């Protein structure tokens, strides 16, 4: 059975609930078919220093409409060790409550490795999250995306559509920081759900913003992933005007040896999919990635002052997915 904590386990802002091993002890939670640690509609809580082995997912935080219009704040997952997951996520936050966001979320100092994620991600936050920090984690040797910040999957869409209300206006991760993480050996090589026509689609990003908004990504060290950093959305603005990515600032990262595809990729990968716009990609160091920077369906982004060393191509333009005439500022990148 998973270790479950509900609203009754919430602390206060001044006196949060802390779940951690006794001093000098080590706690290892073996997991079989579900989650090792499951938190639901709880706030002012910190889970620290625990280890999980196995399971479909290891640590899950979930908010639901049952919490009503109460904002759930001050949720921390720190210094936990997660490995040998066989199914979905290592650490996941699903903010499913469209009525109020999860705020002041922190995932810090955790290690997630040796996970078979299938279609899912090693570490993910998804849905109605407004304000977060992902810092100092080590994510490695997993067969899908390292860190993912997601929007517009219907996780927290409004079920009762009122006039004048966009059903997706709370359904995205926003206003956060992702910094000082080590992400390496992330690839869909060997992941059977990505096997087609005799080969694997090597598309796992070390850090991926998929529909998130207003996020700063910096001082991360990413190597030997299929893609280093990807900023895009997998949805079309033809379906909803919100389905685009903006306000992402990717700077001062080191991205190396991403031989599946590229170091940095931004923009929709199909001519009908959503834009990446008004984002910044500056002062990154890219070393020996196949394509160092790939520009897809996007507009009004800035790509400046990056250091590009090696690789087959410095800046690669996927013109076939552009559709309309789209313009980005690309200048001052040194090779």
Sine and cosine of phi, psi and omega as CSV:
sin_phi,cos_phi,sin_psi,cos_psi,sin_omega,cos_omega
0.00,0.00,0.62,-0.78,0.05,-1.00
-0.94,0.34,0.41,-0.91,0.09,-1.00
-0.99,0.12,0.96,-0.29,-0.15,-0.99
-0.94,-0.34,0.65,-0.76,0.08,-1.00
-0.75,-0.66,0.78,-0.63,0.00,-1.00
-0.92,-0.39,-0.18,-0.98,-0.08,-1.00
-0.82,0.57,-0.53,0.85,0.00,-1.00
-0.91,0.42,-0.23,0.97,0.01,-1.00
-1.00,-0.08,0.04,1.00,0.01,-1.00
-0.90,0.44,0.61,-0.79,0.16,-0.99
-1.00,-0.07,-0.33,-0.94,0.10,-0.99
-0.92,-0.40,0.19,-0.98,0.00,-1.00
-0.88,0.48,-0.61,0.79,0.00,-1.00
-0.99,0.15,-0.40,0.92,-0.05,-1.00
-0.65,-0.76,0.98,0.22,-0.05,-1.00
-0.94,0.34,0.42,-0.91,0.15,-0.99
-0.96,0.27,0.74,-0.67,0.01,-1.00
-0.85,-0.53,0.82,-0.57,0.06,-1.00
-0.94,-0.34,0.92,-0.39,-0.04,-1.00
-0.39,-0.92,0.30,-0.95,0.05,-1.00
-0.91,0.42,0.43,-0.90,0.16,-0.99
-0.88,0.48,0.44,-0.90,-0.04,-1.00
-0.84,0.54,0.79,-0.61,-0.01,-1.00
1.00,0.09,-0.08,1.00,-0.02,-1.00
-0.99,-0.17,0.35,-0.94,0.11,-0.99
-0.84,-0.54,0.77,-0.63,-0.01,-1.00
-0.91,-0.41,0.86,-0.51,0.05,-1.00
-0.87,-0.48,0.83,-0.56,-0.05,-1.00
-0.96,-0.28,0.95,-0.33,0.08,-1.00
-0.98,0.22,0.68,-0.73,-0.07,-1.00
-0.82,-0.57,0.64,-0.77,0.02,-1.00
-0.95,-0.31,-0.98,0.19,-0.19,-0.98
-0.96,-0.27,-0.17,0.98,-0.10,-0.99
-0.78,-0.62,-0.65,-0.76,0.01,-1.00
-0.99,-0.16,0.52,-0.86,0.10,-0.99
-0.97,0.26,-0.69,0.73,-0.01,-1.00
-0.76,-0.65,0.84,-0.54,-0.08,-1.00
-0.80,-0.60,0.87,-0.49,-0.01,-1.00
-0.91,-0.42,0.78,-0.63,-0.04,-1.00
-0.74,-0.67,0.85,-0.53,0.09,-1.00
0.78,0.62,0.62,0.78,0.01,-1.00
-0.92,-0.39,0.51,-0.86,0.01,-1.00
-0.64,-0.77,0.14,-0.99,-0.07,-1.00
0.76,0.65,0.85,0.53,-0.08,-1.00
-0.61,-0.79,0.56,-0.83,0.05,-1.00
-0.72,-0.70,0.80,-0.60,0.10,-1.00
-0.97,-0.25,0.85,-0.53,-0.17,-0.99
-0.70,-0.71,0.69,-0.73,0.25,-0.97
0.93,0.36,0.37,0.93,0.01,-1.00
-0.99,-0.16,0.39,-0.92,0.03,-1.00
-0.83,-0.56,0.71,-0.70,0.10,-0.99
-0.86,-0.51,0.54,-0.84,0.00,-1.00
-0.77,-0.64,0.84,-0.54,0.07,-1.00
1.00,0.07,-0.24,-0.97,0.02,-1.00
1.00,-0.09,0.22,-0.98,0.09,-1.00
-0.97,0.24,-0.62,0.78,0.21,-0.98
-0.55,-0.84,0.40,-0.92,-0.20,-0.98
-0.99,-0.13,-0.82,0.57,0.00,-1.00
-0.80,-0.61,0.83,-0.55,0.00,-1.00
-0.79,-0.62,0.74,-0.67,0.20,-0.98
-0.93,-0.36,0.72,-0.69,-0.06,-1.00
-0.72,-0.69,0.79,-0.62,0.24,-0.97
-0.94,-0.35,0.55,-0.83,-0.04,-1.00
-0.69,-0.73,0.26,-0.97,0.05,-1.00
-0.87,0.50,-0.25,0.97,0.07,-1.00
-0.86,0.51,-0.43,0.90,0.01,-1.00
-0.96,0.27,-0.18,0.98,0.01,-1.00
0.92,0.38,-0.56,-0.83,-0.07,-1.00
-1.00,-0.01,0.25,0.97,0.03,-1.00
-0.99,0.16,0.87,-0.50,0.12,-0.99
-0.92,0.39,0.74,-0.67,0.03,-1.00
-0.99,-0.17,0.88,-0.48,-0.16,-0.99
-0.82,-0.58,0.33,-0.94,0.17,-0.98
0.90,0.44,0.87,0.49,0.07,-1.00
-0.93,-0.36,0.83,-0.57,-0.05,-1.00
-0.79,-0.62,0.67,-0.74,0.16,-0.99
-0.82,-0.57,0.93,-0.37,-0.16,-0.99
-0.76,-0.65,0.67,-0.74,0.19,-0.98
0.82,0.58,0.57,0.82,0.08,-1.00
-1.00,-0.09,0.43,-0.90,-0.03,-1.00
-0.86,-0.52,0.82,-0.57,-0.11,-0.99
-0.78,-0.63,0.78,-0.63,0.04,-1.00
-0.38,-0.92,0.26,-0.97,0.06,-1.00
0.89,0.45,0.48,0.88,0.14,-0.99
-0.93,0.38,0.66,-0.75,0.02,-1.00
-0.76,-0.65,1.00,0.08,0.04,-1.00
0.35,-0.94,-0.88,0.47,-0.10,-1.00
-0.69,-0.73,-0.99,-0.16,-0.17,-0.98
-0.95,-0.33,0.45,-0.89,0.24,-0.97
-0.98,0.21,-0.88,0.47,0.07,-1.00
-0.80,-0.60,0.79,-0.61,-0.01,-1.00
-0.67,-0.74,0.58,-0.81,0.14,-0.99
-0.85,-0.53,0.90,-0.44,0.06,-1.00
-0.93,-0.37,0.98,-0.22,0.01,-1.00
-1.00,-0.07,1.00,0.00,-0.12,-0.99
-1.00,-0.04,-0.03,1.00,-0.04,-1.00
-1.00,0.06,0.93,-0.36,0.02,-1.00
-0.98,0.20,-0.19,0.98,-0.07,-1.00
-0.99,0.12,-0.45,0.89,-0.01,-1.00
-0.36,-0.93,0.53,-0.85,-0.08,-1.00
-1.00,0.06,0.25,-0.97,0.32,-0.95
-1.00,0.05,0.77,-0.64,-0.02,-1.00
-0.78,-0.62,0.31,-0.95,0.02,-1.00
0.76,0.64,0.81,0.59,0.06,-1.00
-1.00,-0.03,0.74,-0.67,0.02,-1.00
-0.78,-0.63,0.78,-0.62,0.18,-0.98
-0.84,-0.55,0.93,-0.38,-0.22,-0.98
-0.63,-0.78,0.70,-0.72,0.16,-0.99
0.93,0.36,0.35,0.94,-0.02,-1.00
-1.00,-0.05,0.39,-0.92,0.09,-1.00
-0.85,-0.53,0.80,-0.60,0.00,-1.00
-0.79,-0.61,0.88,-0.48,-0.08,-1.00
-0.47,-0.88,0.27,-0.96,0.01,-1.00
0.79,0.61,0.78,0.62,0.00,-1.00
-0.90,-0.44,0.72,-0.69,0.12,-0.99
-0.99,-0.17,0.97,-0.24,-0.20,-0.98
-0.99,-0.11,-0.15,0.99,-0.05,-1.00
0.81,0.59,-0.87,-0.50,-0.02,-1.00
-0.98,0.19,-0.17,0.99,-0.22,-0.97
-0.99,-0.17,-0.31,-0.95,-0.20,-0.98
-0.79,-0.61,0.37,-0.93,0.02,-1.00
-0.93,0.38,-0.73,0.68,0.03,-1.00
-0.65,-0.76,0.80,-0.60,-0.10,-0.99
-0.59,-0.80,0.60,-0.80,0.25,-0.97
-0.83,-0.56,0.70,-0.72,-0.22,-0.97
-0.54,-0.84,0.72,-0.69,0.11,-0.99
0.98,-0.19,-0.60,-0.80,-0.19,-0.98
-1.00,0.08,0.96,0.29,0.06,-1.00
-0.91,-0.41,0.84,-0.55,-0.04,-1.00
-0.78,-0.62,1.00,-0.02,-0.01,-1.00
0.95,-0.32,0.95,-0.30,-0.07,-1.00
-0.43,-0.90,0.30,-0.95,0.11,-0.99
-0.68,-0.74,0.83,-0.56,0.13,-0.99
-0.89,-0.46,0.95,-0.32,-0.22,-0.98
-0.61,-0.79,0.68,-0.73,0.21,-0.98
0.92,0.39,0.43,0.90,0.02,-1.00
-1.00,-0.04,0.40,-0.92,0.08,-1.00
-0.88,-0.48,0.92,-0.39,-0.07,-1.00
-0.87,-0.50,0.87,-0.49,-0.12,-0.99
-0.37,-0.93,0.42,-0.91,0.12,-0.99
0.84,0.55,0.76,0.65,0.07,-1.00
-0.83,-0.56,0.37,-0.93,-0.14,-0.99
-0.98,-0.22,0.40,0.92,0.24,-0.97
-0.36,-0.93,-0.07,-1.00,-0.21,-0.98
-0.66,0.75,0.65,-0.76,-0.02,-1.00
-0.97,0.25,-0.92,0.39,0.02,-1.00
-0.82,-0.58,0.78,-0.62,-0.06,-1.00
-0.76,-0.65,0.68,-0.74,0.03,-1.00
-0.81,-0.59,0.94,-0.35,-0.34,-0.94
-0.89,-0.46,0.54,-0.84,0.17,-0.99
-0.65,-0.76,0.35,-0.94,0.21,-0.98
0.95,0.32,0.46,0.89,0.09,-1.00
-1.00,-0.10,0.11,0.99,-0.06,-1.00
0.99,0.11,0.13,0.99,-0.02,-1.00
-0.86,0.51,-0.67,0.74,-0.02,-1.00
-0.74,-0.68,0.62,0.78,0.05,-1.00
-0.97,0.25,0.48,-0.88,0.00,-1.00
-0.96,0.29,0.81,-0.59,0.01,-1.00
-0.99,0.15,-0.54,0.84,0.05,-1.00
-0.98,-0.18,0.98,-0.22,-0.11,-0.99
-0.99,0.12,0.97,-0.26,0.06,-1.00
-0.99,0.11,0.43,-0.90,0.02,-1.00
-0.87,0.50,0.73,-0.68,0.04,-1.00
0.99,0.15,-0.02,1.00,0.01,-1.00
-0.97,-0.26,0.83,-0.56,0.07,-1.00
-0.96,0.29,0.81,-0.58,-0.08,-1.00
-0.89,0.46,-0.24,0.97,-0.04,-1.00
-0.94,-0.34,0.25,0.97,-0.14,-0.99
-0.96,0.28,-0.12,0.99,0.13,-0.99
-0.88,-0.48,0.06,1.00,-0.20,-0.98
-0.99,-0.12,0.79,0.61,0.05,-1.00
-0.33,-0.94,0.50,-0.86,0.06,-1.00
-0.98,0.20,0.69,-0.73,-0.12,-0.99
-0.42,-0.91,0.34,-0.94,0.15,-0.99
0.84,0.54,0.90,0.44,-0.02,-1.00
-0.59,-0.81,0.04,-1.00,-0.02,-1.00
-0.76,-0.65,0.68,-0.73,0.09,-1.00
-0.78,-0.63,0.96,-0.29,-0.15,-0.99
-0.57,-0.82,0.40,-0.92,0.16,-0.99
0.85,0.52,0.52,0.85,0.05,-1.00
-0.99,-0.15,0.52,-0.85,0.14,-0.99
-0.96,-0.29,0.87,-0.49,-0.03,-1.00
-0.77,-0.63,0.86,-0.51,-0.06,-1.00
-0.43,-0.90,0.35,-0.94,-0.01,-1.00
0.82,0.58,0.80,0.60,0.04,-1.00
-0.91,-0.41,0.91,-0.42,-0.07,-1.00
-0.38,-0.93,0.56,-0.83,0.11,-0.99
-0.99,0.12,0.04,1.00,0.11,-0.99
-0.84,0.55,0.85,-0.53,-0.03,-1.00
1.00,0.01,-0.10,1.00,0.03,-1.00
-1.00,0.04,0.95,-0.33,-0.20,-0.98
-0.89,0.45,-0.42,0.91,0.00,-1.00
-0.95,0.31,-0.22,0.98,0.05,-1.00
-0.96,-0.29,0.29,0.96,-0.02,-1.00
-0.99,-0.11,0.83,-0.56,-0.02,-1.00
-0.45,-0.89,0.68,-0.73,0.05,-1.00
0.81,0.59,0.65,0.76,0.13,-0.99
0.99,0.13,0.14,0.99,0.03,-1.00
-0.47,-0.88,0.26,-0.97,0.01,-1.00
-1.00,-0.06,0.66,-0.76,0.12,-0.99
-0.99,0.15,0.96,-0.28,-0.10,-1.00
-1.00,0.08,1.00,-0.06,-0.18,-0.98
-0.70,-0.71,0.24,0.97,-0.05,-1.00
-0.99,0.15,0.84,-0.54,0.04,-1.00
-1.00,0.04,0.57,-0.82,0.15,-0.99
-0.91,0.42,-0.78,0.63,0.10,-1.00
-0.77,-0.63,0.77,-0.64,-0.10,-0.99
-0.74,-0.68,0.80,-0.59,0.23,-0.97
-0.97,-0.24,0.92,-0.38,-0.02,-1.00
-0.89,-0.45,0.99,0.12,0.01,-1.00
1.00,-0.03,-0.05,1.00,0.06,-1.00
-0.95,0.32,0.27,-0.96,-0.05,-1.00
-0.70,-0.72,0.58,-0.82,0.14,-0.99
0.81,0.58,0.91,0.42,-0.05,-1.00
-0.78,-0.63,0.70,-0.72,0.07,-1.00
-0.97,-0.26,0.80,-0.60,-0.04,-1.00
-0.84,-0.54,0.93,-0.36,-0.09,-1.00
-0.44,-0.90,0.35,-0.93,0.04,-1.00
0.84,0.54,0.52,0.86,0.12,-0.99
-1.00,-0.09,0.52,-0.85,0.07,-1.00
-0.91,-0.41,0.90,-0.44,-0.14,-0.99
-0.79,-0.61,0.82,-0.57,0.05,-1.00
-0.52,-0.85,0.43,-0.90,0.03,-1.00
0.81,0.59,0.74,0.67,0.17,-0.99
-0.93,-0.38,0.26,-0.96,0.09,-1.00
-0.89,0.45,-0.71,0.71,0.08,-1.00
-0.75,-0.66,0.66,-0.75,0.02,-1.00
-0.95,0.30,-0.93,0.36,0.03,-1.00
-0.78,-0.63,0.76,-0.65,0.07,-1.00
-0.83,-0.56,0.70,-0.72,0.04,-1.00
-0.79,-0.61,0.92,-0.39,-0.11,-0.99
-0.24,-0.97,-0.08,-1.00,0.22,-0.98
-0.63,-0.78,0.53,-0.85,-0.04,-1.00
-0.99,-0.16,0.37,0.93,-0.02,-1.00
-0.78,-0.62,0.27,-0.96,-0.11,-0.99
-0.96,-0.29,0.71,-0.71,0.09,-1.00
-0.91,0.40,-0.23,0.97,0.12,-0.99
-0.92,0.40,-0.44,0.90,0.00,-1.00
-1.00,0.05,-0.55,0.83,0.02,-1.00
-0.35,-0.94,0.70,-0.72,-0.08,-1.00
-0.89,0.45,-0.35,0.94,0.02,-1.00
-0.98,0.20,-0.24,0.97,-0.14,-0.99
-0.97,0.23,0.96,0.27,0.09,-1.00
-0.42,-0.91,0.21,-0.98,-0.02,-1.00
-0.88,-0.47,0.74,-0.67,0.03,-1.00
-0.51,-0.86,0.31,-0.95,0.09,-1.00
0.96,0.29,0.41,0.91,0.05,-1.00
-0.99,-0.11,0.78,-0.62,-0.01,-1.00
-0.88,-0.47,0.96,-0.28,-0.03,-1.00
-0.96,-0.29,0.95,-0.31,-0.09,-1.00
-0.55,-0.83,0.48,-0.88,0.13,-0.99
0.84,0.54,0.61,0.79,0.14,-0.99
-0.98,-0.19,0.44,-0.90,0.15,-0.99
-0.95,-0.32,0.84,-0.54,-0.08,-1.00
-0.77,-0.64,0.88,-0.47,-0.15,-0.99
-0.65,-0.76,0.51,-0.86,0.19,-0.98
0.84,0.54,0.59,0.81,0.11,-0.99
-1.00,0.04,1.00,-0.06,-0.19,-0.98
-0.99,-0.13,-0.07,1.00,0.10,-0.99
-0.93,0.36,-0.70,0.72,0.01,-1.00
-0.45,-0.89,-0.91,0.41,-0.22,-0.98
-0.43,-0.91,0.27,-0.96,0.07,-1.00
-0.98,0.19,-0.84,0.54,0.07,-1.00
-0.82,-0.57,0.74,-0.68,0.08,-1.00
-0.78,-0.63,0.73,-0.69,0.12,-0.99
-0.62,-0.79,0.52,-0.86,0.01,-1.00
0.95,-0.30,0.38,-0.92,0.04,-1.00
-0.89,0.46,0.65,-0.76,-0.07,-1.00
-1.00,0.02,0.08,1.00,0.07,-1.00
-0.65,-0.76,0.49,-0.87,-0.09,-1.00
-0.92,0.39,-0.20,0.98,0.05,-1.00
-0.98,-0.19,-0.08,1.00,-0.08,-1.00
-1.00,-0.04,0.16,-0.99,-0.22,-0.97
-0.92,0.39,0.44,-0.90,0.04,-1.00
-0.96,0.28,0.44,-0.90,0.42,-0.91
-0.96,-0.29,0.83,-0.56,-0.05,-1.00
-0.58,-0.81,0.47,-0.88,0.04,-1.00
0.83,0.55,0.67,0.74,0.08,-1.00
-0.91,-0.42,0.30,-0.95,-0.08,-1.00
-0.81,-0.59,0.72,-0.70,0.05,-1.00
-0.74,-0.67,1.00,0.02,-0.13,-0.99
-0.78,-0.62,0.51,-0.86,0.20,-0.98
0.87,0.50,0.50,0.86,0.12,-0.99
-1.00,-0.02,0.47,-0.88,0.10,-1.00
-0.95,-0.31,0.86,-0.50,-0.05,-1.00
-0.88,-0.47,0.83,-0.56,-0.13,-0.99
-0.77,-0.63,0.88,-0.48,0.19,-0.98
0.84,0.54,0.57,0.82,0.22,-0.98
-1.00,0.07,0.48,-0.88,-0.08,-1.00
-0.84,0.55,-0.92,0.39,0.25,-0.97
-0.99,-0.17,0.79,-0.61,-0.05,-1.00
-0.96,0.29,-0.74,0.67,0.03,-1.00
-0.71,-0.70,0.77,-0.64,0.04,-1.00
-0.90,-0.43,0.80,-0.60,-0.01,-1.00
-0.96,-0.28,0.89,-0.46,0.01,-1.00
-0.92,-0.39,-0.50,-0.86,-0.12,-0.99
-0.92,0.38,0.96,-0.29,-0.18,-0.98
-0.27,-0.96,0.27,-0.96,0.06,-1.00
-0.37,-0.93,0.49,-0.87,0.10,-1.00
0.86,0.51,0.55,0.84,0.11,-0.99
-0.98,-0.20,0.33,-0.94,0.01,-1.00
-0.88,-0.48,0.77,-0.64,0.04,-1.00
-0.79,-0.61,0.99,-0.14,-0.15,-0.99
-0.65,-0.76,0.54,-0.84,0.21,-0.98
0.87,0.50,0.55,0.84,0.12,-0.99
-1.00,0.02,0.57,-0.82,0.06,-1.00
-0.99,-0.11,0.86,-0.52,-0.10,-0.99
-0.88,-0.48,0.87,-0.49,-0.05,-1.00
-0.81,-0.59,0.85,-0.53,0.05,-1.00
0.96,0.28,-0.39,-0.92,-0.03,-1.00
0.99,0.15,0.26,-0.96,-0.02,-1.00
-0.98,0.18,-0.53,0.85,-0.03,-1.00
-0.48,-0.88,0.72,-0.70,-0.05,-1.00
-0.94,0.35,-0.87,0.50,0.02,-1.00
-0.79,-0.61,0.86,-0.50,-0.08,-1.00
-0.92,-0.39,0.78,-0.62,-0.01,-1.00
-0.97,-0.26,0.83,-0.55,0.08,-1.00
-1.00,-0.01,0.98,0.19,-0.10,-1.00
-0.90,0.44,-0.48,0.88,-0.09,-1.00
-0.91,0.42,-0.34,0.94,-0.02,-1.00
-0.97,-0.23,0.11,0.99,-0.10,-1.00
-0.97,0.26,-0.68,0.74,-0.07,-1.00
0.95,0.31,-0.96,-0.28,0.01,-1.00
-0.93,0.36,0.20,-0.98,0.05,-1.00
-0.96,0.28,0.92,-0.39,-0.07,-1.00
-0.89,-0.46,0.63,-0.77,-0.12,-0.99
-0.80,-0.60,0.74,-0.67,0.13,-0.99
-0.81,-0.59,0.44,-0.90,0.08,-1.00
-1.00,0.01,0.89,-0.46,0.00,-1.00
-0.76,-0.65,0.93,-0.36,-0.08,-1.00
-0.37,-0.93,0.40,-0.92,0.17,-0.99
0.94,0.34,0.35,0.94,0.03,-1.00
-1.00,0.05,0.82,-0.57,-0.14,-0.99
-0.98,-0.19,0.67,-0.74,0.06,-1.00
-0.93,-0.37,0.00,0.00,0.00,0.00
